[in-house]
Amino acid sequence: MSDNKKGSRQFFSYFKYMIFILIFVEILDTYTTNNLNVVVSDISAEFFPDLSSNAAISLFQIFVAIGTLGMYFVFLNQYLADRVGRKYLLAFTVFGMGIASLLINFSTNIIMYTGFLFLLYFFFNSDIWVIYINEESPSDKRAFYTNLVLIGGVVGALLIPAFHDIIINWRGMTYFAILLGIPLSIIIFFTFKETSKYLEIKEDISLLTQKPKMFKENIKKIFKSSRRKEFIVILIISLIIGLNNLFILVGEDFLSDNFTKEDVDTVVWVMGISSIIGYFITGVTADRIGRRPLCYLYSILFPISIFIIVLGVNFSEGALTMVMIGAGLANLSYWGLRILISIMALEIIPTQSRGTGVGLKTLTSSVGITVGLILSSIITFTQGLALSFFIFSLLFIGVFFLVLVFLKETKGVNLSDIK
């Protein structure tokens, strides 16, 4: 057997192992991103027992907004992925999700909860695994493998209603993240290799001389690239996506005012299954027809879905069915657009600054999440959550035109050629 064939076979075996482990990373990420969102009404009721429902959720949104400030420091994780490597930051963030979940479990008041939520937001949504996939996958299979990991990660979403059905109190929702995060980080630290694209800039002398030595130089490289205008548009779209994370964060409280706990769990199940369908569709079609057509579809589908939900809760008959349809489509389109924008960002940023660029995108999305919660808190206090959901969802129509006018297709781009 030739050395080339042997090397190719070894790489493919490692690649399959890497995908397998990254699926567990995404299970953890998906779980920690959403597990507390299905017990919002329980948490707000415990910490604000003397307030009315609207007042409690309005005030709770303010504290969650403070917690989301932790996401602003996710940018630091992604910048460090350019400086010290993808592997170490992946292990670090996975470990952090486990530890932060443990601390949240010990929260006895809203101040402690907010502080530990801040820490959790610092670790999840770092998307280091997305960089791994995109730097190791063939250019014509990049979206496929990214969405393959996401499909596996939906297990985390499906576990949420299962655990919600059996827990005694909301703190029990943190157990799974604690038990998975810490050992998984050890496995990654001792068994993972650095990505091949990152090793190119470490081992190739000509690329090593170009490697940014300071944060400012990383930023300059991004905004001096030939596709800087497209990156700015991606930042604007990320802000809009962040504003609409409101539905993910406090949608449970909105539904719990109209449905039983069992009905809400059913809606969560539907959302999880719709994610699998959405990731499969995105993974198969994005590499065939491109990223832009799917961006058009998801940006129009999301506001329609939110309208169906808001309208559905007011129906006397068939309300749950309408909400399940709307929530399923909303989940499919929201996460579909979010992952497509993440892939497109990776496909226009130079390798030396890729982690920093993804960090800027995440930072912009985080600002959207915080601002969305604060504005929604004001609207919710007087008008309720439904109006907040609907107003922010209309911004997705703007995404349609931003993609149409400014973004070029990135399907099949060779990441090593991006300058």
Secondary structure, DSSP 8 states (H G I E B T S, - for coil): --HHHHHHHHHHHHHHHHHHHHHHHHHHHHHHHHGGGGGHHHHHHHH-TTS-HHHHHHHHHHHHHHHGGGGGGHHHHHHHHHHT-HHHHHHHHHHHHHHHHHHHHT--SHHHHHHHHHHHHHHTT--HHHHHHHHHS-GGGHHHHHHHHHHHHHHHHHHHHHHHHH-SSGGGGGHHHHHHHHHHHHHHHHH----HHHHHHHH-HHHHTTS--SHHHHHHHHHTSTTHHHHHHHHHHHHHHHHTTHHHHHHHHHHHTTS-HHHHHHHHHHHHHHHHHHHHHHHHHHTTT-SHHHHHHHHHHHHHHHHHHHHHTT-SSSHHHHHHHHHHHHHHHHHHHHHHHHHHHHTTS-GGGHHHHHHHHHHHHHHHHHHHHHHHHHHHHHH-HHHHHHHHHTTHHHHHHHHHHH----TT--GGG--
